Amino acid sequence: MRLDKFLTETTDLSRSDAKKVVHRGDVTVDGGVVKNTASAIKDGMRVEWNGEHLELMGLRYLMLYKPANVECTTKPGLYERAHDLIDLPNVDRLSIVGRLDVDTTGLVLMTDDGQWNHRVTSPKKACAKRYRVTLARPLEGDELTSAVADFEHGLMLDGEEKPTRPARLEMETATVGLLWITEGRYHQVKRMFAAIGNHVEALHREAIGDLELDPDLEPGECRFLRPEEVASF
């Protein structure tokens, strides 16, 4: 790997800034100053920038407890970004694995492993996501029975040409329930309940596949996934 690319992989430096610090003599390789940005960096070499030891990070897999009023986007907008909550080098290289709406809370996965991202999000994998839904008005009795059947058979949403995939709804109380879906259409959960004449007051994602949101995480906190969690997908 070229020295300038190594710097961009291990720091927040852009390629042009990496070239500048190398040309200034701020970078050493195995104790000696190197000013050639094309110098090859091989395994075992010690690279330092202003005395700080730099190491390649490898692929990263994280879970984040996304609070409300945080956007799952890479571009600056009206709200704080999920990436802004994470204190890691090159954080913008992490992709969000299944976005959440700005007002939806809960489990968000992030990675720089594109193949793993695809395994989790590909419609062919039909990876189930579990949401805790708080409704504006009670859903019970015959209306609940009808809703459970409609969700199981699939709903036709406004502007869509195909019905939703089968989903499972279980109500814990008259206004709070759990919903399992295996796709991620635009505002899907909110639109599904709107289609049966109700309104989602609050939405929280608790799980993706077999992976549950860590109960030890507070809103805005994240942690790396354990190897067995990564392998579960």
C-alpha positions in Angstrom: 0.0 0.0 0.0 1.3 3.5 -0.9 2.2 5.7 2.1 -0.3 8.4 1.2 -3.1 5.8 1.0 -2.0 4.3 4.3 -2.3 7.7 5.9 -5.9 8.2 4.6 -6.8 4.7 5.8 -5.5 5.3 9.3 -6.3 9.0 9.9 -8.9 11.6 8.9 -6.5 13.1 6.4 -7.6 13.5 2.8 -5.3 12.3 0.1 -4.0 15.9 -0.6 -3.4 16.6 3.1 -1.6 13.2 3.4 0.8 14.3 0.7 1.4 17.6 2.4 2.3 16.0 5.8 4.6 13.5 4.1 6.4 16.3 2.1 6.8 18.3 5.3 8.7 15.4 6.8 6.1 14.7 9.5 5.9 11.0 8.8 8.4 8.3 9.7 8.6 4.7 8.6 10.6 2.4 10.9 12.1 5.4 12.6 13.2 7.3 9.4 11.6 10.3 7.8 10.0 9.4 4.4 9.0 12.1 2.0 8.0 10.0 -0.9 4.2 9.5 -0.9 4.5 6.5 -3.2 6.7 4.6 -0.8 5.3 1.1 -0.2 4.1 0.2 3.3 4.3 -3.5 4.1 3.1 -5.6 7.0 5.2 -5.1 10.1 6.5 -1.6 9.2 6.0 1.0 11.9 4.4 4.3 10.6 4.2 7.4 12.8 2.8 10.8 12.1 4.1 13.5 14.5 5.1 10.7 16.8 1.7 8.9 16.8 1.8 5.3 15.8 -0.7 4.5 13.0 -2.3 1.1 12.4 -4.7 -0.2 9.8 -8.1 -0.8 11.5 -9.5 -3.5 9.4 -13.2 -4.0 8.9 -15.5 -2.5 11.6 -18.9 -3.5 12.7 -20.9 -1.4 15.2 -24.3 -1.2 16.8 -25.6 2.3 17.7 -28.5 3.2 19.9 -29.9 6.0 17.7 -31.8 8.7 19.6 -34.6 10.7 18.1 -33.8 13.8 16.0 -30.7 12.1 14.6 -30.4 11.4 10.8 -29.1 8.3 9.1 -27.3 10.2 6.4 -23.8 10.9 5.3 -24.5 14.5 4.3 -25.0 17.4 6.8 -28.6 18.4 7.2 -31.1 19.9 9.6 -30.3 17.3 12.4 -27.2 15.7 13.9 -26.0 12.7 12.0 -25.6 9.2 13.4 -21.9 9.4 12.3 -21.5 12.5 14.5 -22.2 10.3 17.6 -19.2 8.0 16.9 -15.6 8.9 17.9 -13.6 6.9 15.4 -11.1 7.7 12.6 -12.6 7.9 9.1 -16.1 7.5 10.6 -17.7 8.7 7.3 -16.5 5.5 5.7 -18.9 3.5 7.8 -22.2 2.8 6.0 -25.5 2.5 7.8 -27.0 -0.9 7.5 -30.7 -0.2 7.3 -31.6 3.4 8.0 -34.1 4.7 10.5 -36.3 7.8 10.1 -35.1 10.9 12.0 -37.8 10.5 14.7 -37.4 6.7 15.1 -35.1 5.4 17.8 -33.2 2.2 18.4 -30.8 -0.3 16.8 -28.7 0.9 13.9 -25.8 -1.2 12.5 -22.8 0.5 10.8 -19.9 -1.1 8.9 -17.3 -0.5 6.3 -17.7 -4.1 5.1 -19.9 -3.8 1.9 -20.5 -7.5 1.5 -21.7 -7.9 5.1 -24.0 -4.9 4.6 -25.5 -6.6 1.6 -26.0 -9.8 3.5 -28.0 -8.0 6.1 -30.1 -5.7 3.8 -30.6 -7.7 0.7 -34.3 -8.4 0.1 -33.4 -12.0 -0.8 -32.2 -12.6 2.7 -35.5 -11.5 4.2 -33.8 -10.5 7.5 -36.5 -9.7 10.0 -36.5 -6.4 11.9 -38.5 -6.1 15.1 -40.1 -2.7 16.0 -41.9 -1.5 19.1 -44.8 0.6 18.0 -46.8 3.1 20.0 -50.1 3.9 18.4 -52.3 7.0 18.6 -55.5 5.1 19.3 -56.2 1.6 20.7 -56.1 -1.4 18.3 -58.1 -4.2 19.8 -61.0 -6.6 19.3 -62.2 -7.3 15.7 -60.1 -4.4 14.4 -57.0 -6.0 15.9 -57.9 -9.4 14.4 -58.4 -7.8 11.0 -55.1 -5.9 11.3 -53.1 -9.0 12.2 -54.5 -10.8 9.2 -53.9 -7.9 6.8 -50.3 -7.6 8.0 -49.8 -11.3 7.6 -51.2 -11.4 4.0 -49.6 -8.1 2.9 -50.9 -4.5 2.5 -51.1 -2.4 -0.6 -49.5 1.0 0.4 -50.2 4.2 -1.4 -47.9 4.7 -4.4 -46.8 1.0 -4.4 -47.3 -1.6 -7.1 -46.8 -4.6 -4.9 -48.2 -5.4 -1.5 -45.9 -5.6 1.5 -44.3 -8.9 2.4 -46.0 -10.9 5.2 -45.4 -9.2 8.6 -46.2 -10.3 12.1 -48.0 -8.0 14.6 -48.5 -8.8 18.3 -50.1 -6.2 20.6 -48.8 -6.0 24.2 -51.4 -3.4 25.2 -54.1 -1.7 23.2 -51.7 0.9 22.0 -48.3 -0.7 22.2 -47.3 -3.6 20.0 -44.4 -5.5 18.3 -44.1 -5.7 14.6 -41.7 -7.9 12.6 -41.0 -7.0 8.9 -38.6 -8.3 6.4 -38.2 -5.3 4.1 -37.5 -1.6 4.4 -39.7 0.5 2.2 -39.9 4.3 2.7 -41.6 5.0 6.1 -43.0 1.4 5.8 -44.2 0.9 9.4 -45.9 4.2 9.6 -47.6 3.7 6.2 -48.7 0.2 7.2 -50.6 1.5 10.2 -51.9 4.4 8.2 -53.3 1.9 5.8 -55.5 0.4 8.5 -56.6 3.8 9.8 -54.2 4.3 12.7 -51.2 6.5 13.4 -47.7 5.7 14.8 -46.9 8.0 17.7 -43.5 6.5 18.5 -41.3 3.8 16.8 -38.3 2.0 18.2 -36.3 -0.7 16.5 -35.3 -3.4 19.0 -33.7 -6.1 16.8 -32.3 -7.0 13.4 -32.2 -10.7 12.8 -31.1 -12.4 16.0 -29.2 -9.3 17.1 -30.9 -7.4 19.9 -30.1 -3.8 20.8 -27.7 -4.0 23.8 -29.6 -3.1 26.9 -26.4 -1.6 28.4 -26.3 1.1 25.7 -27.8 4.5 26.4 -29.2 6.6 23.5 -26.3 8.0 21.5 -23.9 5.2 22.6 -22.4 2.5 20.4 -20.2 -0.5 20.7 -18.3 -2.9 18.3 -20.1 -6.1 17.5 -18.7 -9.3 18.9 -17.4 -11.9 16.4 -20.4 -14.2 16.9 -22.8 -11.2 16.3 -21.1 -10.4 13.1 -21.2 -14.1 12.1 -25.0 -14.3 12.9 -25.7 -12.7 9.5 
